[in-house]
Amino acid sequence: MEIADALIGACAITRQLPLITGNDKHYTHLPEIKIQKFRIDN
């Protein structure tokens, strides 16, 4: 896990907010995180 992803994930967890991301694979090491995936269609 990259340090930036760890910091972003920790902020979402401590604030009890969902993390909106296009790549949820970066956060598989954080089981307590709530993920909301988004996708941009062209």
Beta strands, then each sheet from edge to edge (+ up, - down):
strand 1: 19-21
strand 2: 35-37
sheet 1: 1+ 2+
end
